[in-house]
Amino acid sequence: MELNLNRVDYLQVGVTSQKTMRLLPASGRRAIQKVVIADHDGVVTCFGIKKGEAVPVFKTLPGQKVSRLELGGAIGTPQEKIFISVGSEVRGFTKKGKQFLSFETNLTEIIRAMYVSGADLFLCANYIYNHYCDCKDQDYYLSSDEINDIICLPVEKVGHITPVLACQDRVLRVLKGSDLLYEVEVPGVPKVLALNNGSGGDSGGDLLYGTSDGKLGLVQITKNSPLHRWAIANEKKRGGILCVDYYDVLGDGVKELLVGRDDGIVEIYGFDNNEPVLRFEHALSESISSIQGGCVGKEGYGEVLTATYTGWVMGLTTEPVQREAGPCDDMKINQEMQNKIMNIRIELDQLQMKVLQEREKYQQSAQSSGAVSAVPVFSVNDKFTLNRDDASYSLTVEVQTAIDNVLLQSDVPIDLLDVDKNSAVVSFSGCDAENGNFLLATYRCQANTTRLELKIRSIEGQHGTLQAYITPRLQPKTCQVHQYQIKPLSLHQRTHVIDHNRPVNTLTLTGQFSFAEIHSWVVFCLPEVPDKVPVGDSATFYFQNTFLDTQLECSYKKGEGSFKSDNISTISILKDILTKEATKRKINLNISYDVNEESINYTLKLIHPKLEHQLLLAKKVQLIDALKELQLYEGNVDFLIPEYRCILEEADNLLEEYKKQPAHLERLYGMITDLFIDKFKFKGTNVKTKVPLLLEILDNYDPKSLVAFFDSA
């Protein structure tokens, strides 16, 4: 059955965090529900809709930023009590707005995630999980990486309390009391958790997760081990998933899966043989922080309610915009529309008058001797993440008001890649690379753009800082600077399983350094390593290079560190950086390394298919203009060999792929050159004079000739 939903805007509150809007339970099936939403101004707003207008039920006074909002109540009764987390405090309100709880927890950090089940309260700070029952401390767990979300399996189904933590290291941690029961590895960083069908399925253990790179999956949590039910890859390269819900939009008795993404896409999935199938999608202009299914605008019509980052509450309703009606009904509808238009005009006139008054007041104060120009404060929601699919970094900048321009400056060489969703006009300025300025680019945004997505690719071995100067369309002009670290091994991504049968090179460090010191060096070199020192006496992390698929194993403890990789260039970069960091702290290091000759050929084999594809692509792109000219001149290309005809047919796709991967071939050349230099550097030989000969071999690429050159040089 085809879904036809229409957008309705209800109201706007302040900037909102993830999962801070909920629908209060309805008194009957398809009865109108109240909406409760909390924002960064600390205001909790509860409202209902009457005659298409938002009517407030209650509104709290401003205060600290609200990070989460959940509904609770006794198990088996309607969940209509409102709980919010503010700093390290949890507050509770009735559905009428009366505060009945103010619980100051023993957490020293801000609450990032919260879940309520009956008398049980589950709270998470950055790394700490706490379980309270009737506001009394019960269980505690210290996670090895940051916690993004928490949920508890339904006690009435599974028979015991089973909290599940969604952690930054691509793992779901299943707890039992204060102990870790087991870990579930998922294919991305889990950002949101939800019970399957809203109830956990028949067993109560079915858990849905959404990841920061846009993947969805269902896993069944059992007593001993997890069962992976299904997973959906993000083939359309859409944004990360921030919120999910289940609701019967069609009214056929089967709940659909509602998904909200950080690029503004709303998706509705139906189910065929328990497998999700996309039924409907709608694009908004800003990230969706909360999504709920219910009946809000008109009784009998279900809808998908969303809250965005800037605080807009919008619905996608099943109520038709145009309806056939008799003469009386037609008059009524017209009268309603006239009243709405009249109210909007009155509101616009009042706003225009207020703007004029404030502008005059500002001008008068600016002319006085003691005038002070107040800098407008604005919130920025940014994300800088590594994409495994194309080995690039996504920089997403979202502002609560329209963006005027974003200036990028980098003190390290990076490539800017094309983004289809990006409609901003980019211009490049001249840079002085000798003084450490490698990039200066300005993105000028179109009117009413609040979200900008950029893509960059870094070069491993070169580290520094990327700075974004964000200027919104505000008066007086103001700007915020956000910094993002480009790490020495920036294209490496955390993983939990590696192939131990590969030939590896080993770097071993010993010296008078503490566990915390060597951990800080690893944090400096590699992304996705938690800042907090791991629990215990030692740590082991695995990484995979997203560009070449090589791998790295880091094992270290007090006074000793071991680094193993099948790519000798990775070992060379680590050796240089770790030596510099130790020298800064005046620590003497004893460095030893074991070079495996087989690893060189192994890395060349990994590079081979990528290099061959890029050389072939470059060759085809060079031929396109000549072939098109020939086609224009001859009018018929049947006389061409099939290979050339195929190039003409696929010309648009080839050019698009080539455009999306600028400097890809040069990057591969650079990696092979580094591999060649690093191989002989560990032998104490400088072979930089032979690099031109290597580049000549690459231009006339043959894998056997390349391997022979590496062996004979």
C-alpha positions in Angstrom: 0.0 0.0 0.0 1.4 3.4 -1.0 1.9 6.0 1.7 0.8 9.6 1.0 1.8 12.0 3.8 1.6 15.7 4.0 3.8 18.0 6.0 2.4 20.2 8.8 4.5 22.7 10.9 3.3 23.1 14.5 5.7 25.3 16.4 9.4 26.1 17.1 11.2 25.8 20.5 14.9 26.3 21.2 17.7 24.1 19.9 17.1 20.4 20.8 19.3 17.4 21.7 18.8 13.8 20.5 15.7 12.1 22.0 14.1 15.1 23.7 10.6 14.9 22.3 7.8 12.4 23.2 4.1 11.9 22.7 2.0 11.3 25.8 -0.2 8.2 25.7 -3.6 8.7 24.1 -6.9 8.1 26.0 -8.2 5.9 23.1 -7.2 4.5 19.7 -6.4 7.3 17.3 -7.3 9.9 19.9 -5.4 13.2 19.8 -2.1 13.1 21.8 -0.2 15.8 23.6 3.4 16.5 22.7 6.2 17.2 25.2 9.6 18.6 24.1 12.6 20.0 26.0 15.3 22.3 24.6 18.8 23.7 25.3 17.2 26.7 27.0 16.0 24.3 29.8 12.3 24.8 28.9 10.0 21.8 28.9 7.0 22.5 26.7 3.8 20.4 26.5 1.2 21.3 24.0 -1.8 19.9 22.1 -3.3 20.8 18.7 -6.8 22.4 18.5 -8.2 23.6 15.1 -4.7 23.3 13.6 -3.1 25.6 16.3 -0.6 24.6 19.0 -2.3 25.2 22.4 0.1 25.0 25.4 -0.7 22.6 28.3 2.3 23.8 30.4 5.7 25.4 30.0 8.6 25.4 32.5 10.9 28.3 33.2 14.3 28.5 31.4 17.3 26.9 33.0 20.2 24.5 32.1 20.3 22.6 28.8 18.1 19.4 28.8 20.1 16.5 27.3 17.4 13.8 27.3 13.7 13.3 27.9 11.9 10.0 28.7 8.5 8.9 29.7 7.9 6.6 32.7 5.4 5.2 35.2 4.6 2.0 37.0 5.0 -1.1 34.8 1.6 -2.1 33.3 0.2 1.5 33.5 0.3 4.3 30.9 3.8 5.8 30.7 2.8 9.5 31.2 5.3 10.8 33.7 7.9 13.1 32.2 11.6 12.7 33.1 14.3 15.1 32.0 18.1 15.1 32.5 19.6 18.5 33.3 23.4 18.4 34.0 23.8 15.6 36.5 20.2 16.0 37.8 17.0 14.2 36.9 13.7 16.0 37.2 10.2 14.5 37.0 6.9 16.2 35.9 3.3 15.0 35.8 1.4 15.4 32.5 -0.1 18.6 33.9 3.3 20.1 34.5 3.7 19.7 38.3 7.2 18.8 39.4 7.3 15.7 41.6 11.0 14.7 41.4 14.3 16.5 41.7 17.1 13.9 42.0 20.7 15.1 42.2 22.8 12.0 41.2 26.3 11.2 42.3 27.6 11.6 38.7 30.3 14.2 38.3 29.7 14.5 34.5 26.7 15.6 32.5 24.1 12.9 31.8 24.3 11.8 28.1 21.8 9.0 28.0 18.8 8.0 30.2 16.2 5.2 30.3 13.3 4.8 32.7 11.5 1.5 33.5 9.1 1.5 36.5 11.0 2.4 39.6 14.4 1.8 37.8 16.4 4.7 36.5 19.4 4.0 34.1 21.8 6.9 33.6 25.0 7.2 31.6 27.7 9.9 31.5 30.6 9.8 29.1 32.0 6.5 30.4 30.0 5.8 33.5 26.8 3.8 33.8 24.6 4.0 37.0 21.5 2.1 37.9 19.1 3.6 40.5 16.0 2.0 42.0 13.7 4.4 43.8 16.6 6.9 43.6 18.9 4.6 45.5 22.2 3.5 44.0 22.1 -0.1 42.7 24.7 -0.9 40.0 27.7 0.8 38.5 29.9 0.1 35.4 32.9 1.9 33.9 32.9 1.5 30.1 36.1 1.4 28.1 34.7 3.8 25.5 32.1 6.6 25.4 28.5 5.6 25.9 26.0 7.0 23.3 22.7 5.5 24.4 21.2 3.0 26.8 18.1 0.8 26.9 16.9 -1.9 29.2 15.1 -5.1 28.0 11.5 -5.3 29.3 11.7 -7.0 32.7 8.2 -8.4 32.4 9.4 -10.5 29.4 13.0 -11.4 30.1 12.4 -11.8 33.9 15.5 -9.8 35.0 17.1 -6.3 34.5 19.3 -6.4 31.4 20.7 -3.0 30.4 22.4 -2.6 27.0 24.9 0.2 26.3 25.6 1.6 22.8 29.3 2.5 22.8 31.6 4.6 20.6 33.9 1.6 19.7 31.2 -0.1 17.6 30.1 -2.4 20.4 26.9 -3.0 22.3 27.7 -4.0 25.9 25.2 -6.2 27.7 25.3 -5.9 31.5 24.2 -8.0 34.4 24.2 -6.0 37.6 27.6 -4.2 37.7 29.3 -6.8 35.4 29.7 -7.1 31.7 27.8 -10.2 30.4 29.1 -10.0 26.8 29.8 -7.6 23.9 28.0 -7.4 20.6 30.1 -6.0 17.7 28.0 -4.0 15.2 29.0 -2.6 11.8 29.1 1.1 12.8 29.1 3.4 15.8 25.7 2.8 17.5 24.0 6.1 18.2 20.5 5.0 19.1 18.8 1.9 20.6 15.2 0.9 20.5 13.1 -2.2 21.4 11.9 -4.0 18.3 8.3 -3.2 17.7 8.4 -1.0 20.8 8.2 -4.2 23.0 11.4 -6.2 22.2 9.4 -8.8 20.2 8.1 -12.1 21.5 11.2 -12.8 23.5 11.7 -9.3 24.7 15.3 -9.4 23.6 15.0 -8.1 20.1 17.0 -4.8 19.9 17.2 -2.3 17.0 20.3 -0.1 16.6 21.1 2.8 14.3 24.6 3.8 13.6 26.4 7.1 12.9 27.2 6.0 9.4 23.5 5.4 8.6 23.2 1.6 9.1 20.3 -0.2 10.7 20.3 -3.6 12.4 18.3 -5.9 14.6 20.0 -8.2 17.1 18.5 -10.6 19.6 20.0 -10.4 23.1 20.0 -13.9 24.8 21.5 -15.1 28.0 24.7 -16.3 26.5 25.3 -14.8 23.1 23.7 -12.5 20.5 21.8 -13.5 17.4 22.1 -11.1 14.5 18.7 -11.0 12.7 19.2 -8.5 9.9 21.2 -5.4 8.9 20.6 -2.7 6.3 23.6 -1.1 4.7 23.6 2.6 3.9 23.8 2.2 0.1 22.4 5.7 -0.7 25.1 7.3 1.5 22.6 9.1 3.7 23.3 10.6 7.1 23.7 9.0 10.5 20.6 7.7 12.4 19.7 9.8 15.5 16.2 8.5 16.3 13.9 5.6 15.6 10.3 4.6 16.6 7.6 2.1 15.7 4.0 3.1 14.8 1.2 1.8 12.7 1.0 4.7 10.2 -1.3 2.8 7.7 -3.7 1.7 10.4 -3.6 -2.0 9.2 -2.5 -3.4 12.6 1.2 -3.8 11.7 3.7 -1.2 13.0 6.1 0.5 10.6 9.6 1.5 11.5 10.2 5.2 11.6 13.8 6.5 11.1 15.2 10.1 11.5 18.7 10.9 10.1 21.1 13.7 10.8 20.9 14.9 7.1 17.2 15.6 7.5 15.8 12.4 5.8 12.7 10.8 7.4 12.2 7.1 6.4 9.3 4.7 6.9 10.0 1.0 6.6 7.4 -1.7 6.2 8.2 -5.4 6.7 8.1 -8.3 4.2 8.8 -11.7 5.8 10.3 -9.8 8.8 12.7 -7.9 6.5 12.5 -4.1 6.4 11.5 -2.5 3.1 11.5 1.2 2.5 8.0 2.5 1.9 8.3 6.3 2.2 10.9 9.0 2.5 10.8 12.7 3.0 13.7 15.3 3.1 13.8 18.1 5.7 16.5 20.8 5.6 18.0 20.0 9.1 18.9 17.1 11.3 16.1 15.2 13.0 16.8 14.9 16.8 13.5 13.0 17.7 10.8 11.0 15.9 7.5 9.7 17.2 4.4 8.1 15.6 1.0 9.1 16.9 -2.2 11.1 16.4 -1.5 14.8 16.9 -3.2 17.1 14.4 -6.6 15.6 14.0 -8.4 12.7 15.6 -8.4 9.5 13.5 -5.4 10.5 11.4 -2.0 9.0 12.3 1.2 10.9 11.7 4.9 10.9 12.0 6.0 13.7 14.3 9.6 15.0 14.1 11.7 17.5 16.1 14.7 19.1 14.4 18.0 20.4 15.8 16.8 24.0 15.6 13.6 23.2 17.5 11.0 22.9 14.7 8.2 20.4 15.6 6.7 19.1 12.3 4.3 16.3 11.4 3.9 14.1 8.3 0.2 13.4 8.5 -2.1 10.9 6.7 -4.8 13.6 6.7 -5.4 14.7 3.1 -4.8 18.3 2.2 -7.7 18.5 -0.3 -11.0 16.8 0.4 -14.2 16.5 -1.5 -17.0 18.2 0.4 -20.5 19.5 0.1 -21.4 23.2 -0.1 -21.7 23.7 3.6 -18.4 21.9 4.3 -16.7 23.9 1.6 -17.8 27.1 3.2 -16.5 25.9 6.6 -13.1 24.9 5.2 -12.8 28.2 3.4 -13.7 30.1 6.5 -11.1 28.1 8.5 -8.4 28.9 5.9 -9.4 32.6 5.9 -9.1 32.8 9.7 -5.6 31.1 9.5 -4.4 33.5 6.8 -5.8 36.5 8.8 -4.0 35.3 12.0 -0.8 34.8 10.2 -1.0 38.3 8.7 -1.6 39.9 12.1 1.3 37.9 13.6 3.6 39.1 10.7 2.6 42.7 11.2 3.3 42.5 14.9 6.7 40.9 14.3 7.6 43.5 11.7 6.6 46.3 14.2 8.7 44.7 16.9 11.7 44.4 14.6 11.5 48.1 13.7 11.2 49.1 17.3 14.2 47.0 18.3 16.2 48.3 15.4 15.5 51.9 16.3 16.4 51.1 20.0 19.7 49.5 18.9 20.6 52.5 16.6 19.9 55.0 19.4 22.0 53.0 21.9 24.8 52.7 19.3 25.0 56.5 18.9 25.2 57.1 22.7 28.6 57.4 24.3 28.3 54.3 26.5 27.2 52.0 23.6 28.2 48.3 23.8 27.5 46.1 20.8 26.4 42.6 22.0 27.8 39.7 20.1 24.9 37.4 19.2 25.3 33.8 20.6 24.5 30.9 18.3 24.7 27.1 18.7 26.7 25.0 16.3 26.2 21.2 15.9 29.2 19.8 14.1 30.5 16.3 13.3 33.9 15.2 11.9 33.9 11.4 11.1 35.8 9.0 9.0 33.9 7.1 6.3 35.0 3.6 5.7 33.5 3.3 2.2 35.6 6.0 0.5 38.4 6.7 3.1 37.3 10.3 3.5 36.3 12.5 6.4 32.8 14.1 6.5 32.6 17.5 8.2 29.0 18.4 8.9 28.2 21.9 10.3 24.7 22.8 11.4 23.7 26.2 12.8 20.5 27.2 14.5 20.2 30.1 12.1 21.0 30.5 8.4 24.7 30.1 7.5 26.3 33.0 5.5 29.7 31.3 4.8 32.2 28.8 6.2 35.9 29.3 5.7 38.2 26.3 5.9 41.9 26.6 6.7 44.3 23.8 7.1 48.0 23.6 8.1 48.2 20.1 6.6 47.7 19.0 2.9 44.2 17.8 2.3 41.9 17.2 -0.7 38.3 18.6 -0.8 35.9 16.1 -2.4 32.6 16.8 -4.1 29.4 16.3 -2.1 26.1 15.9 -4.0 24.0 17.4 -1.3 26.2 20.5 -1.1 24.8 23.5 -3.0 27.2 26.1 -1.6 29.6 27.9 -3.9 33.3 27.3 -3.1 36.2 29.6 -3.9 39.9 29.0 -3.2 42.4 31.5 -2.0 46.2 31.4 -2.5 48.1 29.8 0.3 51.7 30.0 1.5 52.6 26.3 2.0 56.1 27.2 3.2 54.5 28.9 6.3 52.2 25.9 7.0 49.1 27.1 5.2 48.0 24.4 2.8 44.3 25.2 2.3 42.1 28.3 2.3 38.6 27.7 0.9 35.3 29.6 1.4 31.9 28.0 1.1 29.2 30.6 0.4 25.8 29.2 1.3 22.4 29.9 -0.4 19.7 31.6 1.5 18.1 29.7 4.5 20.9 27.0 4.5 21.3 25.9 8.1 23.3 22.7 7.4 26.5 22.2 5.3 28.2 18.9 4.6 31.8 18.8 3.4 34.2 15.9 2.5 38.0 15.9 2.8 40.7 13.3 2.4 44.0 13.5 4.3 47.4 12.1 3.7 48.8 9.7 6.3 52.0 10.7 7.9 51.1 14.4 7.9 49.3 15.7 10.9 47.9 19.1 11.9 44.7 21.1 12.4 41.7 21.8 10.2 39.9 25.0 11.2 36.3 26.0 10.2 35.3 29.7 10.6 31.5 29.6 10.7 29.7 32.9 10.0 25.9 33.0 10.3 23.5 35.6 8.7 23.3 37.6 11.9 23.9 41.3 12.7 26.3 42.4 14.0 28.6 40.0 12.2 30.1 37.3 14.3 32.0 34.1 13.8 32.8 30.9 15.6 36.0 28.9 15.1 35.9 25.1 15.4 39.1 23.0 15.2 39.4 19.3 14.0 42.6 17.3 14.5 44.1 15.5 11.5 46.1 12.7 13.1 49.3 11.1 11.7 47.4 7.8 10.9 44.2 9.6 10.1 42.8 6.9 7.7 42.9 4.1 10.2 39.6 3.0 11.8 39.1 0.9 14.9 38.1 -2.7 14.4 37.8 -5.7 16.7 39.0 -8.5 14.5 42.1 -8.7 12.3 43.8 -11.4 10.2 46.7 -12.7 12.3 48.1 -14.7 9.4 49.4 -11.7 7.5 53.1 -11.0 7.3 53.8 -8.2 9.7 56.5 -5.7 10.6 57.0 -5.1 14.3 58.1 -1.9 16.2 59.0 -2.4 19.8 59.5 0.5 22.3 60.9 0.3 25.8 61.7 3.1 28.2 60.8 4.9 31.4 57.3 6.0 30.5 54.0 5.4 32.3 50.9 3.6 30.9 49.1 7.0 30.7 52.0 8.5 28.7 52.2 5.9 26.0 48.3 5.9 25.8 48.4 9.6 25.2 50.9 9.0 22.4 48.6 6.4 20.8 45.6 8.9 21.1 47.8 11.5 19.3 48.6 9.2 16.5 45.3 7.4 15.8 41.6 8.3 15.6 38.8 6.6 17.6 41.0 5.9 20.6 39.3 7.0 23.9 41.0 9.8 25.7 40.5 8.0 29.0 43.3 5.6 30.0 42.0 2.0 29.7 41.2 0.1 32.9 43.9 -2.4 33.8 47.6 -2.6 33.3 47.7 -3.0 29.5 45.7 -2.2 26.4 45.4 -3.7 22.9 43.7 -1.9 20.0 43.2 -3.1 16.4 42.9 -0.8 13.4 42.3 -1.1 9.6 43.4 1.3 7.0 40.2 2.4 5.2 42.1 3.3 2.0 44.4 0.2 1.6 42.8 -2.4 3.9 46.1 -2.9 5.7 45.9 -3.4 9.5 47.6 -2.4 12.7 47.8 -4.0 16.1 48.8 -1.8 19.1 49.7 -3.4 22.4 51.2 -1.4 25.2 51.7 -1.1 29.0 53.9 0.7 31.4 57.5 0.9 30.0 56.7 -1.2 26.9 54.8 -0.9 23.6 54.5 -3.2 20.5 53.1 -2.1 17.1 52.5 -4.6 14.3 51.4 -3.8 10.8 51.6 -5.4 7.3 52.3 -1.9 5.9 55.9 -0.8 6.7 54.9 2.8 6.1 52.6 2.7 9.0 55.4 1.4 11.2 57.7 4.2 9.9 55.1 6.9 10.7 54.6 5.5 14.2 58.4 5.4 14.8 58.9 9.0 13.8 55.9 10.4 15.7 56.5 8.4 18.9 60.2 9.3 18.9 59.2 13.0 18.7 56.7 12.8 21.4 59.1 11.0 23.8 61.8 13.6 23.0 59.4 16.4 23.9 59.0 14.8 27.4 62.7 14.1 27.6 62.1 10.3 27.8 64.8 8.0 26.4 63.4 5.3 24.2 64.9 2.0 23.2 63.6 1.3 19.7 63.8 -2.1 17.9 62.1 -3.2 14.8 61.7 -6.4 12.8 61.0 -5.9 9.0 59.3 -8.7 7.2 60.2 -8.7 3.5 57.1 -10.6 2.6 54.9 -7.8 3.9 56.2 -5.5 1.1 54.9 -7.7 -1.6 51.7 -8.3 0.4 51.0 -4.6 0.6 51.7 -4.2 -3.1 49.1 -6.9 -3.8 46.5 -5.0 -1.8 47.3 -1.8 -3.8 47.3 -3.6 -7.2 43.5 -3.7 -7.9 43.0 -0.1 -6.8 46.0 1.1 -8.9 44.9 -0.9 -11.9 41.3 0.5 -11.7 42.5 4.1 -11.4 45.0 3.8 -14.3 42.3 2.3 -16.5 39.8 5.0 -15.4 42.3 7.7 -16.2 43.1 6.2 -19.6 39.3 6.0 -20.5 38.7 9.6 -19.4 41.5 10.8 -21.6 39.9 9.1 -24.6 36.4 10.5 -24.0 36.9 13.9 -25.7 38.5 12.4 -28.8 35.8 9.7 -29.1 33.0 12.3 -28.8 34.6 14.5 -31.4 34.9 11.4 -33.7 31.2 10.6 -33.0 30.2 14.2 -33.9 32.2 14.2 -37.1 31.2 10.7 -38.3 27.7 10.6 -36.9 28.0 6.8 -36.5 30.4 4.9 -34.3 29.6 1.3 -35.3 33.0 1.0 -36.9 34.7 1.5 -33.5 35.9 -1.6 -31.5 33.5 -2.6 -28.6 35.9 -1.2 -26.0 35.7 2.3 -27.4 31.9 2.1 -27.9 31.5 1.1 -24.3 33.6 4.1 -23.2 31.2 6.4 -25.1 28.2 4.8 -23.6 29.5 5.1 -20.0 31.2 8.5 -20.5 29.0 10.4 -18.0 29.5 7.7 -15.3 33.3 7.7 -15.9 33.6 11.4 -15.7 31.5 11.5 -12.5 33.6 8.8 -10.9 36.8 10.6 -11.9 35.5 13.9 -10.6 34.6 12.4 -7.2 38.1 11.0 -6.7 40.5 13.9 -7.4 44.2 13.1 -7.0 43.3 9.4 -6.4 46.0 8.1 -8.7 48.5 10.5 -7.4 47.7 9.4 -3.9 48.3 5.7 -4.8 51.6 6.7 -6.5 52.6 8.5 -3.3 51.8 5.5 -1.1 53.9 3.2 -3.3 56.7 5.7 -3.3 56.6 5.9 0.6 56.5 2.1 0.8 59.7 2.0 -1.4 61.5 4.7 0.6 60.5 3.2 4.0 61.6 -0.3 3.1 65.1 0.9 2.5 65.1 3.5 5.3 64.9 0.6 7.9 68.0 -0.8 6.1 69.8 2.5 6.5 69.8 3.2 2.7 68.5 6.4 1.1 66.9 5.6 -2.2 65.2 9.0 -3.0 67.3 9.3 -6.1 65.6 6.2 -7.6 62.1 7.6 -7.1 61.9 9.1 -10.7 62.7 5.6 -12.1 59.9 4.2 -9.8 57.4 6.7 -11.2 58.4 5.8 -14.7 57.6 2.1 -14.0 54.2 3.2 -12.5 53.3 5.1 -15.6 53.9 1.9 -17.6 52.4 -0.2 -14.8 53.1 -3.9 -14.7 52.8 -5.7 -11.3 55.8 -8.0 -12.0 58.1 -5.2 -13.1 57.1 -3.2 -9.9 57.9 -6.1 -7.6 61.2 -6.8 -9.4 62.1 -3.1 -9.0 61.4 -3.3 -5.2 63.5 -6.4 -4.9 66.5 -5.2 -7.0 66.8 -1.6 -5.9 
